[in-house]
Amino acid sequence: MKPELEPALPSIAPAGDNERATIESLIQLHLYDMAAVHPFAIRDDGTYEYDLLDQFWQHTYLIRVAGELAGFALVIDGCPITGRTPCWFMAEFFVLRHLRRRSVGRGALKALLACHKGAWHIASQTTNPSAGRFWSRSVGADRTEFAAQFDGADWTVISFASK
């Protein structure tokens, strides 16, 4: 039987331009984790290519637990999958593996939703069912889910409002 993990209370803070290198490093960990379900190629220098940071650097947050770095979130204006505006969109969201299943992701999401009121879309590729389950459970019951195709991939989009 697995030992129960203690819940951890996260905090979020906007990331400044001086923290871009930290976000870039965390993106590499995020892509490494995602490579388990998405066949990302690795470059000769041992890193994954990620060319969306400039586009997604709109509302960038670092997630911390007890002052220690725990992850990041990139929130953007408008849903690139559906084209809906105004609408907040979770472009990227990552919590370090050892902090998962401790309510860090849910707590960080709650804090982000408090900062960004209004219509939201959160999407996950259908090839990543773990992410889909996390988002469905974390967003709550007052939501709609629908299938979409974008950039050659199948997605599940969750639509809801933060009040």
DSSP file (Angstrom, degrees, kcal/mol; ACC not computed):
  #  RESIDUE AA STRUCTURE BP1 BP2  ACC     N-H-->O    O-->H-N    N-H-->O    O-->H-N    TCO  KAPPA ALPHA  PHI   PSI    X-CA   Y-CA   Z-CA
    1    1 A M              0   0    0      0, 0.0     0, 0.0     0, 0.0     0, 0.0   0.000 360.0 360.0 360.0 136.4    0.0    0.0    0.0
    2    2 A K        -     0   0    0      1,-0.1     2,-0.2     3,-0.0     3,-0.0  -0.511 360.0-113.8 -74.5 140.2    1.3    3.5   -0.9
    3    3 A P        -     0   0    0      0, 0.0     2,-0.2     0, 0.0    -1,-0.1  -0.495  35.9-106.1 -70.5 145.5    1.8    5.9    1.9
    4    4 A E        -     0   0    0     -2,-0.2     2,-0.4     1,-0.1     0, 0.0  -0.515  32.3-132.7 -70.9 136.2   -0.5    8.9    1.9
    5    5 A L        -     0   0    0     96,-0.3     3,-0.1    -2,-0.2    -1,-0.1  -0.738  20.3-114.7 -91.4 138.9    1.2   12.1    0.8
    6    6 A E        -     0   0    0     -2,-0.4    -1,-0.0     1,-0.1     2,-0.0  -0.487  34.5-109.7 -67.9 136.1    0.7   15.2    2.8
    7    7 A P        -     0   0    0      0, 0.0     2,-0.4     0, 0.0    96,-0.2  -0.383  32.6-148.7 -61.8 147.8   -1.2   17.9    1.0
    8    8 A A        -     0   0    0     94,-2.9    99,-0.2    91,-0.2    94,-0.1  -0.981   7.4-133.5-123.9 133.7    1.0   20.9    0.1
    9    9 A L        -     0   0    0     -2,-0.4    57,-0.7    98,-0.1     2,-0.1  -0.763  26.8-157.9 -90.0 113.9   -0.2   24.5   -0.1
   10   10 A P  E     -A   65   0A   0      0, 0.0     2,-0.3     0, 0.0    55,-0.2  -0.479   7.3-158.7 -88.7 161.3    1.1   26.2   -3.2
   11   11 A S  E     -A   64   0A   0     53,-2.6    53,-2.7    -2,-0.1     2,-0.4  -0.957   7.0-148.7-129.3 154.1    1.5   29.8   -4.0
   12   12 A I  E     +A   63   0A   0     -2,-0.3    51,-0.2    51,-0.2    60,-0.0  -0.923  14.3 178.4-120.9 150.5    1.7   31.5   -7.4
   13   13 A A  E     -A   62   0A   0     49,-1.7    49,-2.7    -2,-0.4    -2,-0.0  -0.985  37.7-100.4-147.4 139.7    3.6   34.6   -8.3
   14   14 A P  E     -A   61   0A   0      0, 0.0     2,-0.5     0, 0.0    47,-0.3  -0.323  38.5-128.9 -57.4 139.5    4.0   36.4  -11.7
   15   15 A A        -     0   0    0     45,-3.2    45,-0.3     2,-0.0     2,-0.1  -0.794  20.8-146.1 -92.9 131.2    7.4   35.5  -13.3
   16   16 A G    >   -     0   0    0     -2,-0.5     3,-2.3     1,-0.1     4,-0.1  -0.405  31.9 -98.3 -88.2 170.1    9.4   38.5  -14.5
   17   17 A D  G >  S+     0   0    0      1,-0.3     3,-1.5     2,-0.2     4,-0.3   0.812 123.4  64.4 -57.1 -29.8   11.7   38.6  -17.5
   18   18 A N  G 3  S+     0   0    0      1,-0.3    -1,-0.3     2,-0.1     3,-0.2   0.602 100.5  52.8 -70.4  -9.9   14.6   38.0  -15.1
   19   19 A E  G <> S+     0   0    0     -3,-2.3     4,-2.1     1,-0.1    -1,-0.3   0.235  75.3 105.0-107.1  11.4   13.0   34.5  -14.4
   20   20 A R  H <> S+     0   0    0     -3,-1.5     4,-2.9     1,-0.2     5,-0.2   0.895  77.0  55.0 -59.4 -41.5   12.7   33.5  -18.0
   21   21 A A  H  > S+     0   0    0     -4,-0.3     4,-2.1     1,-0.2    -1,-0.2   0.869 106.6  52.2 -62.0 -35.4   15.7   31.1  -17.7
   22   22 A T  H  > S+     0   0    0     -3,-0.2     4,-2.4     2,-0.2    -1,-0.2   0.932 110.6  47.0 -64.6 -45.6   13.9   29.4  -14.8
   23   23 A I  H  X S+     0   0    0     -4,-2.1     4,-2.5     1,-0.2    -2,-0.2   0.919 110.5  53.1 -61.4 -43.5   10.8   28.9  -16.9
   24   24 A E  H  X S+     0   0    0     -4,-2.9     4,-1.4     1,-0.2    -1,-0.2   0.896 109.8  48.3 -60.0 -40.3   12.9   27.6  -19.8
   25   25 A S  H  X S+     0   0    0     -4,-2.1     4,-1.4     1,-0.2    -1,-0.2   0.916 111.6  49.1 -66.0 -42.9   14.5   25.0  -17.5
   26   26 A L  H  X S+     0   0    0     -4,-2.4     4,-2.6     1,-0.2    -2,-0.2   0.858 105.0  59.0 -65.4 -34.5   11.1   24.0  -16.1
   27   27 A I  H  X S+     0   0    0     -4,-2.5     4,-2.9     1,-0.2    -1,-0.2   0.885 101.8  54.9 -60.8 -37.5    9.8   23.6  -19.7
   28   28 A Q  H  X S+     0   0    0     -4,-1.4     4,-2.1     2,-0.2    -1,-0.2   0.910 109.5  46.1 -62.8 -41.1   12.5   21.1  -20.3
   29   29 A L  H  X S+     0   0    0     -4,-1.4     4,-2.3     2,-0.2    -2,-0.2   0.908 112.6  51.4 -65.4 -41.3   11.3   19.0  -17.4
   30   30 A H  H  X S+     0   0    0     -4,-2.6     4,-2.5     1,-0.2    -2,-0.2   0.928 111.2  46.6 -59.9 -47.4    7.7   19.4  -18.5
   31   31 A L  H  X S+     0   0    0     -4,-2.9     4,-1.7     2,-0.2    -1,-0.2   0.864 109.0  55.4 -66.6 -35.5    8.6   18.2  -22.0
   32   32 A Y  H  < S+     0   0    0     -4,-2.1     4,-0.3    -5,-0.2    -1,-0.2   0.941 110.7  45.1 -60.7 -46.8   10.6   15.3  -20.6
   33   33 A D  H >< S+     0   0    0     -4,-2.3     3,-1.4     1,-0.2     4,-0.2   0.919 113.4  49.9 -61.7 -43.6    7.5   14.2  -18.7
   34   34 A M  H >X S+     0   0    0     -4,-2.5     4,-2.0     1,-0.3     3,-2.0   0.745  92.1  76.8 -69.6 -22.5    5.2   14.7  -21.7
   35   35 A A  T 3< S+     0   0    0     -4,-1.7    -1,-0.3     1,-0.3    -2,-0.2   0.687  79.8  73.2 -62.8 -16.0    7.6   12.7  -23.9
   36   36 A A  T <4 S+     0   0    0     -3,-1.4    -1,-0.3    -4,-0.3    -2,-0.2   0.795 116.3  18.6 -66.1 -27.1    6.1    9.6  -22.2
   37   37 A V  T <4 S+     0   0    0     -3,-2.0    -2,-0.2    -4,-0.2    -1,-0.2   0.519 126.5  54.1-119.7 -11.4    2.9   10.1  -24.2
   38   38 A H  S  < S-     0   0    0     -4,-2.0     2,-2.3    -7,-0.2    -1,-0.2  -0.993  81.3-127.9-125.8 130.3    4.1   12.5  -27.1
   39   39 A P        +     0   0    0      0, 0.0     2,-0.3     0, 0.0    -4,-0.1  -0.399  38.7 174.3 -79.7  68.8    7.0   11.5  -29.3
   40   40 A F        -     0   0    0     -2,-2.3     2,-0.2    -9,-0.2    -2,-0.0  -0.560  27.8-128.8 -74.0 135.5    9.1   14.7  -28.9
   41   41 A A        -     0   0    0     -2,-0.3     8,-0.6     8,-0.1     2,-0.4  -0.600  16.8-135.2 -81.1 145.6   12.5   14.6  -30.6
   42   42 A I  B     -G   48   0B   0     -2,-0.2     6,-0.2     6,-0.1     2,-0.0  -0.838  19.1-126.0-101.7 140.7   15.5   15.5  -28.5
   43   43 A R    >   -     0   0    0      4,-3.2     3,-2.1    -2,-0.4    -1,-0.0  -0.281  28.7-100.7 -80.3 168.7   18.1   17.8  -30.0
   44   44 A D  T 3  S+     0   0    0      1,-0.3    -1,-0.1     2,-0.1    -2,-0.0   0.748 122.2  59.3 -61.7 -24.5   21.8   17.1  -30.2
   45   45 A D  T 3  S-     0   0    0      2,-0.2    -1,-0.3     1,-0.0     3,-0.1   0.405 121.2-106.6 -86.6   4.8   22.5   19.3  -27.1
   46   46 A G  S <  S+     0   0    0     -3,-2.1     2,-0.3     1,-0.3    -2,-0.1   0.600  83.5 111.6  85.9  11.6   20.1   17.1  -25.1
   47   47 A T        -     0   0    0    -15,-0.0    -4,-3.2     0, 0.0     2,-0.3  -0.774  66.1-116.3-115.4 162.0   17.2   19.5  -24.9
   48   48 A Y  B     -G   42   0B   0     -2,-0.3     2,-0.3    -6,-0.2    -6,-0.1  -0.732  32.8-112.8 -92.5 144.7   13.8   19.6  -26.4
   49   49 A E        +     0   0    0     -8,-0.6     2,-0.3    -2,-0.3    -8,-0.1  -0.614  38.5 171.6 -76.0 134.2   12.8   22.2  -28.9
   50   50 A Y        +     0   0    0     -2,-0.3     3,-0.3     1,-0.0   -22,-0.0  -0.863   8.9 166.6-144.6 107.0   10.1   24.6  -27.6
   51   51 A D        +     0   0    0     -2,-0.3     4,-0.2     1,-0.2     3,-0.1   0.143  59.9  79.2-110.0  19.6    9.4   27.6  -29.8
   52   52 A L     >  +     0   0    0      1,-0.1     4,-2.6     2,-0.1     5,-0.2   0.447  60.1  95.7-105.3  -1.4    6.2   28.9  -28.2
   53   53 A L  H  > S+     0   0    0     -3,-0.3     4,-1.3     1,-0.2    -1,-0.1   0.901  84.7  49.9 -63.5 -41.3    7.5   30.7  -25.1
   54   54 A D  H  4 S+     0   0    0      1,-0.2     3,-0.4     2,-0.2    -1,-0.2   0.928 115.1  45.1 -60.5 -42.7    7.5   34.2  -26.7
   55   55 A Q  H  4 S+     0   0    0     -4,-0.2    -2,-0.2     1,-0.2    -1,-0.2   0.870 119.1  41.5 -66.7 -37.9    3.9   33.6  -27.9
   56   56 A F  H >< S+     0   0    0     -4,-2.6     2,-2.3     1,-0.1     3,-0.6   0.480  82.9 103.9 -92.5  -3.1    2.8   32.3  -24.5
   57   57 A W  T 3<  +     0   0    0     -4,-1.3    -1,-0.1    -3,-0.4     3,-0.1  -0.492  50.0 103.7 -80.2  74.7    4.7   34.7  -22.3
   58   58 A Q  T 3  S+     0   0    0     -2,-2.3     2,-0.4    17,-0.3    -1,-0.2   0.707  92.3   8.5-116.4 -57.5    1.6   36.8  -21.5
   59   59 A H  E <  S+ B   0  75A   0     16,-1.5    16,-2.6    -3,-0.6     2,-0.4  -0.839  82.8 178.6-129.9  90.8    0.7   35.8  -17.9
   60   60 A T  E     - B   0  74A   0     -2,-0.4   -45,-3.2   -45,-0.3     2,-0.4  -0.818   2.9-174.6-105.9 131.6    3.5   33.7  -16.7
   61   61 A Y  E     -AB  14  73A   0     12,-2.8    12,-2.0    -2,-0.4     2,-0.4  -0.948  20.3-145.8-129.6 144.5    3.6   32.3  -13.1
   62   62 A L  E     -AB  13  72A   0    -49,-2.7   -49,-1.7    -2,-0.4     2,-0.5  -0.895  19.6-145.2-100.3 139.5    6.0   30.4  -10.9
   63   63 A I  E     -AB  12  71A   0      8,-2.7     7,-3.4    -2,-0.4     8,-1.5  -0.898  21.0-177.3-104.9 132.7    4.4   27.9   -8.5
   64   64 A R  E     -AB  11  69A   0    -53,-2.7   -53,-2.6    -2,-0.5     2,-0.4  -0.941  18.9-159.2-130.0 152.5    6.1   27.5   -5.1
   65   65 A V  E >  S-AB  10  68A   0      3,-2.5     3,-2.3    -2,-0.3    -2,-0.0  -0.992  85.8 -14.2-129.2 122.7    5.5   25.3   -2.1
   66   66 A A  T 3  S-     0   0    0    -57,-0.7     3,-0.1    -2,-0.4    -1,-0.1   0.864 129.9 -55.5  51.7  39.1    7.0   26.4    1.2
   67   67 A G  T 3  S+     0   0    0      1,-0.3     2,-0.3   -56,-0.0    -1,-0.3   0.320 114.4 118.1  81.2  -8.6    9.1   28.9   -0.8
   68   68 A E  E <  S-B   65   0A   0     -3,-2.3    -3,-2.5     1,-0.1    -1,-0.3  -0.708  76.1 -98.8 -95.3 143.1   10.6   26.2   -3.0
   69   69 A L  E     +B   64   0A   0     -2,-0.3    -5,-0.3    -5,-0.2     3,-0.1  -0.346  47.3 163.8 -58.2 131.6   10.1   26.1   -6.8
   70   70 A A  E     -     0   0A   0     -7,-3.4    26,-3.2     1,-0.4     2,-0.3   0.529  54.0 -59.0-128.2 -16.3    7.3   23.6   -7.6
   71   71 A G  E     -BC  63  95A   0     -8,-1.5    -8,-2.7    24,-0.2    -1,-0.4  -0.992  47.1-105.9 163.5-163.2    6.3   24.4  -11.2
   72   72 A F  E     -BC  62  94A   0     22,-1.8    22,-2.5    -2,-0.3     2,-0.3  -0.972  11.1-151.9-154.3 164.6    4.9   27.0  -13.6
   73   73 A A  E     -BC  61  93A   0    -12,-2.0   -12,-2.8    -2,-0.3     2,-0.5  -0.994   3.3-158.3-142.9 140.4    1.9   28.1  -15.5
   74   74 A L  E     -BC  60  92A   0     18,-2.7    17,-2.0    -2,-0.3    18,-1.4  -0.964  15.4-175.3-119.0 112.1    1.5   30.0  -18.8
   75   75 A V  E     -BC  59  90A   0    -16,-2.6   -16,-1.5    -2,-0.5   -17,-0.3  -0.896   6.2-171.3-108.1 134.4   -1.9   31.7  -19.2
   76   76 A I  E     - C   0  89A   0     13,-2.7    13,-2.0    -2,-0.4     2,-0.6  -0.855  28.7-107.6-125.8 162.1   -2.8   33.5  -22.4
   77   77 A D  E    S+ C   0  88A   0     -2,-0.3    11,-0.2    11,-0.2     8,-0.0  -0.783  88.6  14.4 -86.5 117.9   -5.6   35.7  -23.7
   78   78 A G  S    S-     0   0    0      9,-3.9     7,-0.2    -2,-0.6    11,-0.1   0.278  85.7 -94.3  94.3 140.6   -7.7   33.8  -26.2
   79   79 A C     >  -     0   0    0      5,-2.2     4,-2.5     1,-0.1     5,-0.2  -0.795  25.4-163.0 -90.9 115.1   -8.0   30.1  -26.9
   80   80 A P  T  4 S+     0   0    0      0, 0.0    -1,-0.1     0, 0.0     9,-0.0   0.745  88.8  54.5 -69.0 -21.0   -5.8   29.1  -29.9
   81   81 A I  T  4 S+     0   0    0      1,-0.1    68,-0.1    69,-0.1    70,-0.1   0.908 125.8  17.5 -79.1 -42.9   -7.8   25.9  -30.3
   82   82 A T  T  4 S-     0   0    0      2,-0.1    -1,-0.1    66,-0.1     3,-0.1   0.629  94.0-127.4-104.0 -17.2  -11.2   27.4  -30.7
   83   83 A G     <  +     0   0    0     -4,-2.5     2,-0.2     1,-0.3     4,-0.0   0.518  52.4 158.4  80.4   5.1  -10.4   31.0  -31.4
   84   84 A R        -     0   0    0     -5,-0.2    -5,-2.2    -6,-0.1    -1,-0.3  -0.433  25.0-149.3 -69.4 131.8  -12.7   32.1  -28.6
   85   85 A T  S    S+     0   0    0      1,-0.3     2,-0.1    -7,-0.2     3,-0.0  -0.970  75.4  37.0-144.3 145.1  -12.0   35.6  -27.2
   86   86 A P  S    S+     0   0    0      0, 0.0    -1,-0.3     0, 0.0     2,-0.3   0.570  94.1 119.6 -71.8 143.2  -12.3   36.9  -24.6
   87   87 A C        -     0   0    0     -3,-0.2    -9,-3.9    -2,-0.1     2,-0.2  -0.846  57.5-128.4-170.1 129.9  -11.3   33.7  -23.0
   88   88 A W  E     -Cd  77 120A   0     31,-3.0    33,-2.2    -2,-0.3     2,-0.4  -0.611  27.5-164.3 -79.5 146.5   -8.4   32.7  -20.7
   89   89 A F  E     -Cd  76 121A   0    -13,-2.0   -13,-2.7    -2,-0.2     2,-1.3  -0.998  22.0-134.5-137.5 132.1   -6.4   29.7  -21.9
   90   90 A M  E     +C   75   0A   0     31,-1.3    33,-0.4    -2,-0.4   -15,-0.2  -0.716  27.6 177.0 -83.8  96.1   -3.9   27.5  -20.0
   91   91 A A  E     -     0   0A   0    -17,-2.0     2,-0.3    -2,-1.3    -1,-0.2   0.896  68.2  -0.6 -70.9 -40.5   -1.2   27.3  -22.5
   92   92 A E  E     +C   74   0A   0    -18,-1.4   -18,-2.7    -3,-0.2     2,-0.3  -0.991  61.6 178.4-148.2 147.9    1.2   25.3  -20.3
   93   93 A F  E     +C   73   0A   0     -2,-0.3     2,-0.4   -20,-0.2   -20,-0.2  -0.945   9.7 171.5-152.6 128.5    0.9   24.0  -16.7
   94   94 A F  E     -C   72   0A   0    -22,-2.5   -22,-1.8    -2,-0.3     2,-0.4  -0.993  14.0-175.6-147.3 133.6    3.5   21.9  -14.9
   95   95 A V  E     -C   71   0A   0     -2,-0.4   -24,-0.2   -24,-0.2     5,-0.1  -0.995  42.7-100.8-124.5 134.2    4.1   20.7  -11.3
   96   96 A L    >   -     0   0    0    -26,-3.2     3,-2.0    -2,-0.4     4,-0.4  -0.215  34.5-117.8 -54.0 141.4    7.2   18.8  -10.4
   97   97 A R  G >  S+     0   0    0      1,-0.3     3,-1.5     2,-0.2    -1,-0.1   0.842 110.4  56.4 -54.7 -42.4    6.6   15.1  -10.3
   98   98 A H  G 3  S+     0   0    0      1,-0.3    -1,-0.3     3,-0.0    -2,-0.1   0.628 107.5  51.4 -70.6  -9.5    7.4   14.6   -6.6
   99   99 A L  G X >S+     0   0    0     -3,-2.0     3,-0.8   -29,-0.1     5,-0.6   0.413  85.4 110.1-104.1   0.2    4.7   17.2   -5.7
  100  100 A R  T < 5S+     0   0    0     -3,-1.5    -4,-0.0    -4,-0.4    -3,-0.0  -0.378  72.7  30.1 -73.9 156.7    1.9   15.7   -7.7
  101  101 A R  T 3 5S+     0   0    0     -2,-0.1   -96,-0.3     1,-0.1    -1,-0.2   0.745  96.8  95.1  64.3  26.1   -1.0   14.0   -5.9
  102  102 A R  T < 5S-     0   0    0     -3,-0.8   -94,-2.9   -94,-0.1    -2,-0.1   0.089 106.0-101.9-127.5  19.4   -0.5   16.5   -3.0
  103  103 A S  T  >5S+     0   0    0    -96,-0.2     4,-2.2   -94,-0.1     5,-0.2   0.573  88.4 123.1  71.2  11.6   -3.1   19.1   -4.2
  104  104 A V  H  ><S+     0   0    0     -5,-0.6     4,-2.7     2,-0.2     5,-0.2   0.946  74.8  45.8 -67.0 -47.4   -0.4   21.4   -5.5
  105  105 A G  H  > S+     0   0    0     -6,-0.2     4,-2.6     2,-0.2     5,-0.2   0.929 115.3  46.1 -61.8 -46.1   -1.8   21.4   -9.0
  106  106 A R  H  > S+     0   0    0      2,-0.2     4,-2.5     1,-0.2    -1,-0.2   0.910 113.8  49.0 -63.8 -41.8   -5.4   22.0   -7.8
  107  107 A G  H  X S+     0   0    0     -4,-2.2     4,-2.0     2,-0.2    -2,-0.2   0.904 112.0  48.1 -64.9 -40.8   -4.3   24.7   -5.4
  108  108 A A  H  X S+     0   0    0     -4,-2.7     4,-2.5     2,-0.2    -2,-0.2   0.912 111.3  51.0 -65.5 -41.8   -2.3   26.5   -8.1
  109  109 A L  H  X S+     0   0    0     -4,-2.6     4,-2.8    -5,-0.2     5,-0.2   0.929 108.2  52.2 -60.6 -44.8   -5.2   26.3  -10.5
  110  110 A K  H  X S+     0   0    0     -4,-2.5     4,-1.6     1,-0.2    -1,-0.2   0.909 111.0  47.6 -57.8 -43.0   -7.5   27.8   -7.8
  111  111 A A  H  X S+     0   0    0     -4,-2.0     4,-1.2     2,-0.2    -1,-0.2   0.898 111.9  49.8 -66.0 -40.4   -5.1   30.7   -7.3
  112  112 A L  H  X S+     0   0    0     -4,-2.5     4,-1.5     1,-0.2     3,-0.4   0.908 109.1  51.6 -64.6 -41.8   -4.8   31.2  -11.1
  113  113 A L  H  < S+     0   0    0     -4,-2.8    -1,-0.2     1,-0.2    -2,-0.2   0.846 105.8  55.6 -64.6 -32.8   -8.6   31.2  -11.5
  114  114 A A  H  < S+     0   0    0     -4,-1.6     3,-0.2    -5,-0.2    -1,-0.2   0.812 110.3  46.3 -67.4 -29.3   -8.8   33.8   -8.8
  115  115 A C  H  < S+     0   0    0     -4,-1.2     2,-0.5    -3,-0.4    -2,-0.2   0.753 116.8  44.3 -81.2 -26.4   -6.4   36.1  -10.7
  116  116 A H  S  < S-     0   0    0     -4,-1.5    -1,-0.2    -5,-0.1    46,-0.1  -0.789  75.6-172.7-127.7  86.9   -8.2   35.6  -14.1
  117  117 A K        +     0   0    0     -2,-0.5     2,-0.3    -3,-0.2    46,-0.2  -0.456  44.6  41.1 -78.2 150.0  -12.0   35.9  -13.8
  118  118 A G  E    S+ E   0 162A   0     44,-2.9    44,-2.9    -2,-0.1     2,-0.1  -0.759  95.8   0.2 118.4-161.5  -14.2   35.1  -16.7
  119  119 A A  E     - E   0 161A   0     -2,-0.3   -31,-3.0    42,-0.2     2,-0.3  -0.380  62.5-172.4 -69.7 141.1  -14.4   32.5  -19.5
  120  120 A W  E     -dE  88 160A   0     40,-2.9    40,-1.8   -33,-0.2     2,-0.4  -0.965  17.9-166.8-133.2 148.4  -11.8   29.8  -19.6
  121  121 A H  E     -dE  89 159A   0    -33,-2.2   -31,-1.3    -2,-0.3     2,-0.4  -0.993   8.2-179.1-128.5 132.1  -10.7   27.0  -21.9
  122  122 A I  E     - E   0 158A   0     36,-2.1    36,-3.2    -2,-0.4     2,-0.3  -1.000  12.3-171.1-126.5 130.8   -8.3   24.3  -20.7
  123  123 A A  E     - E   0 157A   0    -33,-0.4     2,-0.3    -2,-0.4    34,-0.2  -0.909  13.1-175.8-126.8 149.2   -7.3   21.6  -23.2
  124  124 A S  E     - E   0 156A   0     32,-2.0    32,-2.7    -2,-0.3     2,-0.1  -0.995  34.0-108.0-138.7 145.9   -5.4   18.3  -23.1
  125  125 A Q  E >   - E   0 155A   0     -2,-0.3     3,-2.2    30,-0.2    30,-0.3  -0.461  26.2-125.8 -70.2 144.1   -4.5   16.0  -26.0
  126  126 A T  T 3  S+     0   0    0     28,-2.4    -1,-0.1     1,-0.3    29,-0.1   0.697 108.6  68.5 -65.7 -17.5   -6.5   12.8  -26.0
  127  127 A T  T 3  S+     0   0    0     27,-0.4    -1,-0.3     1,-0.2     3,-0.1   0.515  95.1  60.2 -76.8  -3.6   -3.2   10.9  -26.0
  128  128 A N    X>  +     0   0    0     -3,-2.2     4,-1.7     1,-0.1     3,-0.5  -0.651  60.3 165.4-122.6  73.4   -2.6   12.2  -22.4
  129  129 A P  H 3> S+     0   0    0      0, 0.0     4,-2.4     0, 0.0     5,-0.2   0.788  72.6  63.3 -63.8 -27.0   -5.6   10.8  -20.4
  130  130 A S  H 3> S+     0   0    0      2,-0.2     4,-2.4     1,-0.2     5,-0.1   0.923 104.5  46.7 -61.7 -43.3   -3.9   11.6  -17.1
  131  131 A A  H <> S+     0   0    0     -3,-0.5     4,-2.7     1,-0.2     5,-0.2   0.916 110.5  53.1 -64.4 -42.2   -4.0   15.3  -17.9
  132  132 A G  H  X S+     0   0    0     -4,-1.7     4,-2.4    -7,-0.3    -2,-0.2   0.911 110.3  47.0 -59.4 -43.1   -7.6   15.0  -19.0
  133  133 A R  H  X S+     0   0    0     -4,-2.4     4,-2.4     2,-0.2     5,-0.3   0.918 111.3  52.0 -65.1 -43.0   -8.6   13.4  -15.7
  134  134 A F  H  X S+     0   0    0     -4,-2.4     4,-2.5     1,-0.2     5,-0.2   0.952 113.0  43.9 -57.8 -50.4   -6.6   16.0  -13.7
  135  135 A W  H  X S+     0   0    0     -4,-2.7     4,-2.6     1,-0.2     5,-0.3   0.917 112.8  51.2 -64.9 -43.2   -8.3   18.9  -15.4
  136  136 A S  H  X S+     0   0    0     -4,-2.4     4,-1.2    -5,-0.2    -1,-0.2   0.917 115.9  41.7 -60.2 -43.2  -11.8   17.4  -15.2
  137  137 A R  H  < S+     0   0    0     -4,-2.4    -1,-0.2    -5,-0.2    -2,-0.2   0.869 117.3  47.3 -70.7 -36.9  -11.5   16.7  -11.5
  138  138 A S  H  < S+     0   0    0     -4,-2.5    -2,-0.2    -5,-0.3    -1,-0.2   0.839 108.5  52.2 -78.2 -33.4   -9.8   20.1  -10.8
  139  139 A V  H  < S-     0   0    0     -4,-2.6     3,-0.2    -5,-0.2    -1,-0.2   0.877 102.2-140.1 -73.0 -37.3  -12.2   22.3  -12.7
  140  140 A G     <  -     0   0    0     -4,-1.2    -1,-0.2    -5,-0.3    -2,-0.1  -0.502  30.2 -55.1 105.2-175.5  -15.3   21.0  -11.0
  141  141 A A  S    S+     0   0    0      1,-0.2     2,-2.1    -2,-0.2    -1,-0.2   0.759 109.3  80.9 -78.8 -27.3  -18.8   20.1  -12.2
  142  142 A D  S    S+     0   0    0     -3,-0.2    19,-0.5    19,-0.1     2,-0.3  -0.472  78.7  94.2 -85.0  73.1  -19.9   23.4  -13.7
  143  143 A R        -     0   0    0     -2,-2.1     2,-0.4    17,-0.1    17,-0.2  -0.955  61.8-135.9-151.3 163.4  -18.1   22.8  -17.1
  144  144 A T  E     -F  159   0A   0     15,-2.4    15,-3.2    -2,-0.3     2,-0.4  -0.973  16.7-157.9-123.5 147.5  -18.6   21.5  -20.6
  145  145 A E  E     +F  158   0A   0     -2,-0.4     2,-0.3    13,-0.2    13,-0.2  -0.965  16.1 168.1-123.4 141.0  -16.2   19.3  -22.4
  146  146 A F  E     -F  157   0A   0     11,-2.2    11,-3.2    -2,-0.4     2,-0.2  -0.988  33.0-109.3-149.4 158.0  -16.0   18.9  -26.1
  147  147 A A  E     +F  156   0A   0     -2,-0.3     2,-0.3     9,-0.2     9,-0.2  -0.607  37.2 172.4 -87.2 146.6  -13.6   17.3  -28.7
  148  148 A A  E     -F  155   0A   0      7,-2.2     7,-3.3    -2,-0.2     2,-0.4  -0.987  25.8-136.9-148.7 154.5  -11.6   19.5  -31.0
  149  149 A Q  E     +F  154   0A   0     -2,-0.3     2,-0.3     5,-0.2     5,-0.2  -0.954  30.5 163.0-113.3 137.0   -8.8   19.1  -33.6
  150  150 A F  E >   -F  153   0A   0      3,-2.3     3,-1.8    -2,-0.4   -69,-0.1  -0.959  62.4  -6.2-154.5 132.1   -5.9   21.5  -33.7
  151  151 A D  T 3  S-     0   0    0     -2,-0.3     3,-0.1     1,-0.3   -70,-0.0   0.843 128.3 -53.1  54.1  38.7   -2.5   21.4  -35.2
  152  152 A G  T 3  S+     0   0    0      1,-0.2     2,-0.3     0, 0.0    -1,-0.3   0.585 117.7 102.8  77.5  10.9   -2.9   17.8  -36.3
  153  153 A A  E <  S- F   0 150A   0     -3,-1.8    -3,-2.3   -27,-0.0     2,-0.5  -0.893  70.4-119.7-127.2 155.9   -3.9   16.5  -32.9
  154  154 A D  E     - F   0 149A   0     -2,-0.3   -28,-2.4    -5,-0.2   -27,-0.4  -0.813  37.1-175.1 -93.3 131.9   -7.1   15.5  -31.1
  155  155 A W  E     -EF 125 148A   0     -7,-3.3    -7,-2.2    -2,-0.5     2,-0.5  -0.881  26.8-141.4-125.9 153.6   -7.9   17.5  -28.0
  156  156 A T  E     -EF 124 147A   0    -32,-2.7   -32,-2.0    -2,-0.3     2,-0.5  -0.990  25.4-159.2-109.4 123.5  -10.5   17.6  -25.2
  157  157 A V  E     -EF 123 146A   0    -11,-3.2   -11,-2.2    -2,-0.5     2,-0.5  -0.892   4.8-155.4-107.3 131.0  -11.4   21.2  -24.4
  158  158 A I  E     -EF 122 145A   0    -36,-3.2   -36,-2.1    -2,-0.5     2,-0.4  -0.926  10.8-165.1-104.9 125.4  -13.0   22.0  -21.0
  159  159 A S  E     +EF 121 144A   0    -15,-3.2   -15,-2.4    -2,-0.5     2,-0.3  -0.937  25.7 132.1-114.2 131.3  -15.0   25.2  -21.1
  160  160 A F  E     -E  120   0A   0    -40,-1.8   -40,-2.9    -2,-0.4     2,-0.4  -0.942  45.4-110.3-161.6 176.9  -16.0   27.0  -17.8
  161  161 A A  E     -E  119   0A   0    -19,-0.5     2,-0.5    -2,-0.3   -42,-0.2  -0.970  14.2-145.2-124.6 140.1  -16.2   30.3  -16.1
  162  162 A S  E      E  118   0A   0    -44,-2.9   -44,-2.9    -2,-0.4    -2,-0.0  -0.904 360.0 360.0-100.6 127.0  -14.2   31.6  -13.1
  163  163 A K              0   0    0     -2,-0.5    -1,-0.1   -46,-0.2   -46,-0.1   0.402 360.0 360.0-113.1 360.0  -16.2   33.9  -10.9
